[in-house]
Amino acid sequence: MSTNFNHEDWISQVEAARLRGVTRQAINKLIQAGRLETLTIGGKVLVSRASLALFEPKKAGRPAKVRHSVEAKK
């Protein structure tokens, strides 16, 4: 089996945290939630540089309730 592995496409959790300006623990929580693509080699978890670049945080807090407008009766 042949795999095209480019080590520049994968970074450590520490490097990912530095690039995003957050803690390593925050990156680990995103990994545990399945929000970042990872690769484990020799017990070390690496983060996909591409998935980190495309990552968009969710809006904080509860989702807003959907309000339906009711057309006024005449």
TORBAPA-40351 format. One record per residue (C-alpha): residue number from 0; x, y, z; residue in one letter. Coordinates in steps of 0.5 Angstrom, whole numbers, plus 2048, in hexadecimal, padded with zeros to 3 digits. Example, Ala and Ser with C-alpha at 12.3 -4.5 7.8 and 13.67 -1.06 7.14 Angstrom:
<atoms>
ATOM   resi     u     v     w   resn
ATOM      0   819   7F7   810      A
ATOM      1   81B   7FE   80E      S
</atoms>
This chain:
<atoms>
ATOM   resi     u     v     w   resn
ATOM      0   800   800   800      M
ATOM      1   803   807   7FE      S
ATOM      2   801   80D   802      T
ATOM      3   803   814   800      N
ATOM      4   805   817   806      F
ATOM      5   808   81E   806      N
ATOM      6   80A   820   80D      H
ATOM      7   809   827   80C      E
ATOM      8   801   826   80C      D
ATOM      9   801   823   813      W
ATOM     10   803   827   819      I
ATOM     11   803   826   821      S
ATOM     12   7FE   828   825      Q
ATOM     13   802   82D   828      V
ATOM     14   804   830   821      E
ATOM     15   7FC   830   820      A
ATOM     16   7FB   834   826      A
ATOM     17   800   839   825      R
ATOM     18   7FE   83A   81E      L
ATOM     19   7F6   83B   820      R
ATOM     20   7F8   83F   827      G
ATOM     21   7F5   83A   82B      V
ATOM     22   7F8   835   830      T
ATOM     23   7FA   82E   82F      R
ATOM     24   7F4   82C   833      Q
ATOM     25   7EF   830   82F      A
ATOM     26   7F2   82C   829      I
ATOM     27   7F1   826   82C      N
ATOM     28   7EA   827   82E      K
ATOM     29   7E9   828   826      L
ATOM     30   7EC   822   825      I
ATOM     31   7E8   81E   82A      Q
ATOM     32   7E2   821   827      A
ATOM     33   7E4   81F   820      G
ATOM     34   7E4   826   81D      R
ATOM     35   7EB   825   81B      L
ATOM     36   7EF   820   816      E
ATOM     37   7F4   81C   81A      T
ATOM     38   7F9   817   818      L
ATOM     39   7FD   813   81E      T
ATOM     40   804   810   81D      I
ATOM     41   807   80D   822      G
ATOM     42   802   80F   827      G
ATOM     43   803   816   825      K
ATOM     44   7FD   81A   823      V
ATOM     45   7FE   81F   81D      L
ATOM     46   7F9   824   81A      V
ATOM     47   7F8   825   813      S
ATOM     48   7FA   82C   811      R
ATOM     49   7F5   82C   80C      A
ATOM     50   7EF   82B   811      S
ATOM     51   7F2   830   816      L
ATOM     52   7F2   835   810      A
ATOM     53   7EB   834   80E      L
ATOM     54   7E8   833   816      F
ATOM     55   7E3   838   817      E
ATOM     56   7E1   839   81F      P
ATOM     57   7DA   838   821      K
ATOM     58   7D6   83E   823      K
ATOM     59   7D6   83E   82B      A
ATOM     60   7D0   83D   82F      G
ATOM     61   7C9   83A   82E      R
ATOM     62   7C6   839   827      P
ATOM     63   7C1   83F   826      A
ATOM     64   7BA   83D   825      K
ATOM     65   7B7   83D   81E      V
ATOM     66   7B1   842   81E      R
ATOM     67   7AC   841   819      H
ATOM     68   7A8   847   817      S
ATOM     69   7A1   847   817      V
ATOM     70   79D   84B   812      E
ATOM     71   798   84F   815      A
ATOM     72   791   84E   814      K
ATOM     73   78D   853   811      K
</atoms>
